[in-house]
């Protein structure tokens, strides 16, 4: 297994939904972000400069929905993966977006994988 850094179920509030009424106000989503990254240097140096700052990633994603909206969680997941890959430089990133539109289901989710 490759070394990775994972943020599990980050609670964000984004405007997403096919219908305009759904996008009228931000709704609760959970993001899980797996970043494949060789942090062996950080394990030796104990320096944050040698790894991915997961706090910085979380703060970026908490603000990511500001002023934006999506119709599909598939597009949202792809956009999140693209920004994490380009800004934080993991070897690859897997993003899962969980949405809660069906009361009889715990959640609906999509998963996107991007590689450099």
Secondary structure, DSSP 8 states (H G I E B T S, - for coil): ---EEEEEEEEEEEEE-SSHHHHSS-EEEEEEEEEE---HHHHHH--GGGS--HHHHHHHHHHHTTT-EES-HHHHHHHHHHHHHHHH--SEEEEEEEE---TTSS-EEEEEEEE-
